[in-house]
């Protein structure tokens, strides 16, 4: 199997995991912090896992199309929004 095909297949699996598991959880966490709640340990562990996985798999985006790169940037913005609001909630509590 050539590397481009292998990378494409891995990227498809990562996208499916993101759509079905990670995005719904990220959106739930975002709603939680937007309501003024603090993150619990499970939330923080999940966010760390997403961040580490994103960093480790970023190289798959090198040959990705612009649409996929745009999705990646939106995920980073979502992560940033969650962490900023979580920090604000921590400071206000």
N, C-alpha and C positions, 0 to 999 in steps of 0.2 A: 504494500500500500504506500503510495507516495505521501510525502509530508503534508502537502496542501490538502489532500483528501482527509488525511488523519486529523489535521488541525480543524478542518471544517466540521467533521463529525464531533470532535470534542467541543467545539464552540456551540453546536446545536444542542448537545447534552447540557452544557452550562446554561444556555438560554432557557431550555425547558425547566431546569431546576429553579432558575431565577423566576420565571413566570408563575410556576405552580407553588413554590414554597417561599422563596425569599421576598418577592415583591409584596405578597399579601401580608407577610409578617412585618415588613418595613412600614407598610401603610398603617397597620395597626399600632405600631410603636409611634409613628408620627402623630396619629390621632390621640394617643395617650399623652404625649408631651404637649400637644396643642391644647389639651384640657387642663394643663398645669400640673400634671402628675410627674413624679420622678421616675427614672428608670430603675428597675430592679436588677439583680445580678444576672438573671436569665436574659434580659434585654441587652445588657452591656456585653455579655458573652456572645450573643448572637451578632451584635453590631461589629464586634472585634473579628468574629469569624468571617463575616461578609467582607470586611475591609481587607483582611489578610488574603482571602481567596481572590478578591478583585485584583489586588496587587500582584499576586502570584500568576494570575491568568491574563494579565493585561497584554502580554506579548501576542496573544491570539488575535488581538485587534489590529495588529500591524497591517494585515492584508484584508481587513474587513471593509465592507462598503460604508459609505457615509451615514446611511440610516442606522447601522449598528453602532457606529462611533457616536452618533447622536444619542442613542439609548444609553450608552455607557456614560456619557456626560450628564444625562438626566439622573441616572442612578447616583452619580457622585454628588449632584446638587441635592438630591433627596437625603443622602447620608449627611451632608453638611447641614441641611435644615434641621434634621433630627438632633444632631449633636449640639448645634447652637442653642436650640430651644431647650434641650435637656440641661445644658449648662446654666441657662437663664433660670430654669425652674429650681435647680440646686441652689443657686445664689439667693433666690427669693424665699427659700424655705427655712 
